[in-house]
Amino acid sequence: MPQPKSPSESSMAVDEATVVSSAPPFGLNRYLQERGALIEQHLAVSVAECDGPANRLIESMRYSLMAGGKRLRPILALAACEAVGGQVEAALGYACALEMIHTYSLVHDDLPCMDDDDLRRGRPTNHKVFGEAIATLAGDGLLTDAFGLIARCVKSAGIPAEVVVETIAELADACGSAGMVGGQVLDLMAEGQPLTQRELEHLHSRKTGALFVASVCGGARLGGARSVQLQSLRDYAGALGLAFQVTDDLLDVEQTTGHLGKRTQKDHKRGKATYPSIVGIERSRALAHELARHACEALASFDSRADPLRMLAGFAVERNL
């Protein structure tokens, strides 16, 4: 399969203008479209349609997996791989696995026992179409199959075994009780409870941020990153994940259900703490931009191959979807 063309190589200053511009940096839309199309192609093959008794399960998995979305986590993995001099092919399977894991988390989050949502990406949620049992199993299937996909793809790419083990271990931590699942528990327990900004940041560093860190660091590790590069990228991803969450909280307050394709104002109705509810809308908006700047500052030692990561920091706070 031909590799998509690289994004524009026009120079981009890492300053405040990069992350607070009202318009996306030049070349970003094309980069997102090309990388998104590459990921879509490989996702369609990774979770392929089938006949027989398992067809209903696969249909449910594909219903949510192929429903579109930003594909931000896999794009971050590919961008980080290239930022350290790696080839996209080294991280492509890992990138698709990240999207499978992210999709599983959305399917489970939408269940009646969790957030009880009936709309996701402008369509009925998985359990509204397939029922709660199949939706639950579809999420289980996506999560489990993701790790098998990583193992098969990195083996064919010739990645050293120790790199594979480190990558899978970090991803498992990001998904499990120390990361996303643990963060979801904190989120459920915090409903109706007052939280400080520090407590909310801790919650989201696990529920949202951990998978961002695993996306960036995993992609970079598979691309041959050195330890000093990984530390800088970890700082970048941590700030980016929080910036993304603050923006999500703002969108939930400021946008409509029709615009976002999912129910808005739900956090307020469930008594969940959000950045706007704790620090206000204007301070939340300023905080998102501060975090995006910190993310870019963490990339100061990287050359122009990290420009897509810099652009994605701007995208995280300027997006309206």
Buried (B, 14 or more C-beta within 10 A) or exposed (E): EEEBEEBBEEEBEBEEEBBBEEEBBEBBEEBBEBBBEBBBEBBBEBBEEEEEEEEBBBBBBBBBBEBEBBBBBBBBBBBBBBBBEBBBBBBBBBBBBBBBBBBBBBBBBBBEEBBBBEBBBEBBBBBBBBEEEBBBBBBBBBBEBBBEBBEEBBEEBEBEEEBBEBBBEBBEBBBEEEBBBBBBBBBEEBEEEEBEEEBBBBBBBBBBBBBBBBBBBBBBBBBBBEEEBBEBBBBBBBBBBBBBBBBBBBBBBBBEEEEBBBBBEBBEEEEBBBBBBBBEBEBBBBBBBBBBBBBBBBBEEBEEBBBBBBBBBBBBBBBEE
